[in-house]
Amino acid sequence: MAELLLELFCEEIPARMQARAAEDLARLFADGCAALLEAPPRSFYGPRRIGLTAQLKPNVTTEAKEERGPRIGAPDQAIEGFLRKHGATRDALTEQGQFWVLIKPGQSVEARALVAAAIPALIRAFPWPKSMRWGGTSSMVWVRPLKRILCVLDGEAVPFTLAQGGDDGHGLASGDLTEGHRIMSPGAFAARNFADYKSALATRHVVLEAEDRARMIRDGINALATAEGLEVVPDEGLIAEVAGLVEWPVPLLGRIDDAFMDLPPEVMRTTMRVNQRFFALRKPDGSAAPRFALVANIAAPDGGAAIVAGNERVLRARLADARFFWDLDRKQKLESFLPKLDSVVFHAKLGTQGDRIDRVERLARQIAQITGVDTNLAARAARLAKADLASGMVGEFPELQGVMGRYYALGQGEDARVAEAIAAHYRPAGAGDAVPNEPIAIAVALADKIDQLVGFFAVGEKPSGSGDPFALRRAALGTIRIIRENRLRLLLADLIGEAFFLYPQATNTTATPDFGLEVAEAKRASGWQAPSRIVHPPMVAAFAAGLLDFLAERLRAQLRSEGARHDVVAAVFGATPDDDLNRLLSRAEAVRGFVESEAGANLLAAHRRAVNILRIEEKRDGHAFDTGYEAHLLKLPEEAALAAALEDAGNRIRLDIEAEDFERAMEAMAGLRAPVDAFFEKVIVNDPAPELRRNRLRLLARLRAAMDAVADFSKIEA
């Protein structure tokens, strides 16, 4: 077994690209040299380098292959050309049918040769999100100018170049040299194995592993803050980014000018984070502290005093800019920003932001009415929710949308619930973000997300496997989480239909005849039938059902991530496409408990047996069996007992489901176990008498229908 060390050394790589690049390097190397690997390669990355180390077999033996050559009787020139191509002689040819065939025996190839052949192509085809060309005549691109290639196998350099044809590849060739810190330890040094390489970098002021740099940053700034009686505002994303900017992390503390401490803490934090990559500090009571933390890339002789002073000067200028926007925005009412949004395009097919505000306001009012909260407050919050998008502060820092709207609303005397809804309606922004829990905020957040989903689905901008440019999966998951975590009882199909009709395209079918049709036609083509309670026109009902399918899939994905029985949710949704998510989940939980019980597991096996029998016999007879069995043909006591049990259980299940007492419905269904077991033990379904066979199959159809009214048990994983 031989150790490979590969490092690609270049000018500074953007921090956001480093981790993905290291993963891509390991993946591409594993794909190209799979036969050599003893174990998956381990990658590393930093501001000026990505690389990997791997344990390789010293050599591999290729498989014997047959190459078909010219036809027998072909001209000698064709045969000689074929032999030259493969470096063979005539005595290596054999006749197979009408062709000459060259049998190429397997051969042993050294790892060094395979690595030298694979890596140049890997480097030239590397999938950087953005690349650049630099000096010279080479067409080769890289994220930043590539300087060195270190490639060592078993202590010896693996020689290769990046030259390709007439392209000199910037004259780059592999070797055993790399470099340490640009300022503190300039110059090249040789590396022969990974352990020595990592150790040598550390002595030359380079911390190789990103996790180690992140830990040094986290621990360092926390220690400095604690010494001042303060704490660092948690920001793992910023820690990871800064770990991609420095090779030798040196945490330092700076001071914020007291003149800026009256700015909202979110403004100060965002200014520091976005512009300078500084960490915000706070006091034990949670209020903003007049200090900030930064991470230098050098251990300065003066202990970092000059670095801190320079950064304090830059921060004063940045905070002065923020104060300008803060003071300017507060000179006008929040509502006065709204006319500007009438000319801001939300989407070319969906109108302006002003149009969207009108829709969200009307939908929020409807949701508030359903949930029993103040409709006027909900409408007011929705009207102002997007206003701060036209403010100077949010124009400079889009991350503060909603946050600034809350401050401006409170400053002009709006109801605190309206201000809270403005700030919270974007949430949840991600998996770890909390959902709104104040009733007005809930109404506005749901209206915002449902409008987004309805609009983009109606114009055919659905997410694909390769992308989701309008964040519709996030909007769907946010909708689901708000409903689940607040235990809301909403009929989503109705809300989707109402949101659909808020678009002028929904009623002006002459101008936009295809609005929503793609989703609706796909749903109707699947054989879907509108539930009787749906009052919307058939096309709108089908559109709503298609969007519900997307929400149900997101719900299953969420449950899967939680470790729940997503197959049970699929089974319940397959039996009844319930648009009341919390009722659906309550029903699914009851079904889960049932199928995981002994009685449920046995009845589930019987259900599968009945379904299989029916499938075979229905295919043989060419038609489905209805549930209308005839009582006078129930000859055996076991089939009569099953029929009686089905009548009783069917009625009880229907009533319990209508009452949403799903636990009792499962108890009723569990009572079928004994008569079903007895039926399959004593009764021959395919009786020689046609009328008995037909009646018993109808009885099984009745069993299938009774159970499928609860859930589509065919979707339950065995």
ABEGO torsion letter per residue (X at the ends): XBBBBBBBBBBBBBAAAAAAAAAAAAAAAAAAAAAABABBBBBBBBAABBBBBBBBBABBBBBBBBBBBBBBGBBAAAAAAAAAAAGBBAAABBBBEABBBBBBBBBBBBAAAAAAAAAAAAAAABBBABBBBBBEABABBBABBBABBBBBBGGBBBBBBABBEABAGGGBBBBABBBBBAAABBEBBBBABAAAAAAAAAAAGBBABAAAAAAAAAAAAAAAAAAAGBBBBBBAAAAAAAAAABABBBBBBBBBBAAAAABBAAAAAAAAAAAAGBBBBBBAAGBBBABBBBBBABBBAAGGAAAAAAAAAAAAAAAAAAAAAAAAAAABBAAAAAAAAAABBABAAAEBAAAAAAAAAAAAAAAAAAAGBBAAAAAAAAAAAAAAAABAAAAABAAABGAAAAAAAAAAGBBAAAAAAAAAAAOBABAABBBBABAAAAAAAAAAAAAAAAAAAAAGBBBBAABBAAGAAAAAAAAAAAAAAAGBBBBAAAAAAAAAAABAAAABAAABAABGAAAAAAAAAAGBBBBAABABBAAAAAAAAAAAAAAAAAAAAAAAAAGBBAAAAAAAAAABBBABAAAAAAAAAAAAAAAABAAAAAAAAAAAAAAAAAAAAAAAAGBBBBABBBAAABABAAAAAAAAAAAAAAAAAAAAAAAGBAAAAAAAAAAAAAAAAAAAAABBABBABAAAAAAAAAAAAAAAAAAAAABBAAABBX
